Amino acid sequence: MSLAQKFTRTFGAVYILIGVIGFIDVVGGTTSQTGTRLIGIFGITLAHNLVHLAIGAAFLAGSSSDANARMTSTAIGAVYLLVGIIGLFNLGFINDLLFINGADNVLHLGTGALAVAVGSGKLATA
């Protein structure tokens, strides 16, 4: 199994787990569009949770071969970099929809950079 496949499977599982945890009240989850903070840190809404589930599913679906995993990582990574950059501008409609905050921006930019690096083959396997 290639690094890209391991990455997409791992991040797919993590994003699905985050999406599910995002619905659990006791950790700050929500089932509404009213923004809240997951574990007191990350801004989330119902839509944000659904996006995490969809991204996780996309990562998993793209893990079937090295070529698919690299393409999936690059595409999702580019989107996450864009979301991270857009999040820096604190646009009202994005905030209303996803309740993105500074912690989310750091996570989105980091995930995006790592996914693009994996997808482009810039990371060597050990």
C-alpha positions in Angstrom: 0.0 0.0 0.0 1.4 3.4 -1.0 1.9 6.4 1.3 -0.9 8.2 -0.5 -3.3 5.3 0.1 -2.3 5.1 3.8 -2.8 8.8 4.1 -6.2 8.9 2.5 -7.4 5.9 4.5 -6.1 7.4 7.8 -7.4 10.9 7.1 -10.7 9.5 5.8 -11.2 7.6 9.1 -10.2 10.6 11.2 -12.5 13.0 9.3 -15.4 10.6 9.7 -14.6 10.2 13.4 -14.5 14.0 13.8 -17.8 14.3 11.9 -19.5 11.8 14.3 -17.9 13.3 17.4 -19.2 16.7 16.2 -22.7 15.6 16.9 -22.0 14.6 20.6 -23.2 17.3 23.0 -20.9 16.4 25.9 -17.8 17.4 23.9 -19.3 20.5 22.5 -21.0 18.9 19.5 -24.1 20.2 17.8 -27.0 19.1 15.6 -28.0 22.7 14.8 -26.6 25.5 12.7 -25.9 27.5 15.8 -22.1 27.6 16.1 -20.4 25.9 19.0 -16.9 24.9 19.9 -15.9 21.2 19.7 -13.8 20.4 22.8 -13.9 24.1 23.5 -11.6 24.9 20.6 -12.8 24.2 17.1 -15.8 26.0 15.7 -18.5 23.7 14.3 -22.1 23.7 13.1 -24.3 21.0 11.7 -23.1 21.9 8.2 -19.4 21.7 9.4 -20.1 18.2 10.8 -21.6 17.1 7.5 -18.6 18.5 5.6 -16.3 16.5 7.8 -18.3 13.3 7.1 -18.3 14.0 3.3 -14.5 14.7 3.3 -13.9 11.6 5.2 -15.9 9.6 2.7 -14.2 11.2 -0.2 -10.7 10.4 1.3 -11.8 6.7 1.8 -13.4 6.4 -1.6 -10.2 7.8 -3.2 -7.9 5.2 -1.5 -8.4 2.3 -3.9 -5.2 2.8 -5.8 -2.1 5.0 -5.5 -3.1 7.1 -8.5 -6.6 7.7 -7.0 -5.2 8.4 -3.6 -2.7 10.9 -5.0 -5.4 12.7 -7.0 -7.8 12.7 -4.0 -5.2 14.0 -1.7 -4.2 16.8 -4.1 -7.8 17.8 -4.8 -8.9 17.8 -1.1 -5.7 19.4 -0.1 -6.2 22.3 -2.6 -9.7 22.8 -1.3 -8.6 22.8 2.3 -5.8 25.3 1.5 -8.4 27.5 -0.1 -10.8 27.1 2.8 -7.9 28.0 5.2 -7.1 31.2 3.3 -10.8 32.2 3.0 -11.2 31.6 6.7 -8.5 34.2 7.4 -10.9 36.9 6.0 -13.7 36.1 8.4 -16.4 36.3 5.8 -19.9 36.5 7.4 -21.6 33.9 5.2 -18.8 31.3 5.7 -18.8 32.0 9.4 -22.6 31.6 9.5 -22.5 28.3 7.6 -19.4 26.6 9.1 -18.5 28.7 12.2 -14.8 28.6 11.3 -12.3 30.1 13.8 -8.6 30.5 14.1 -8.0 26.9 15.3 -10.0 25.6 12.3 -7.9 27.8 10.0 -4.6 26.3 11.3 -6.0 22.8 11.0 -7.3 23.4 7.5 -4.1 25.0 6.3 -2.0 22.2 7.8 -4.3 19.4 6.4 -4.3 21.1 3.0 -0.5 21.5 2.9 0.1 17.9 4.0 -2.5 16.5 1.6 -1.0 18.4 -1.4 2.5 17.2 -0.4 1.3 13.6 -0.2 -0.7 13.9 -3.4 2.2 15.4 -5.4 4.6 12.8 -4.1 6.8 15.4 -2.4 7.0 13.3 0.8 9.3 10.3 0.6 8.5 7.1 2.4 10.8 6.0 5.2 
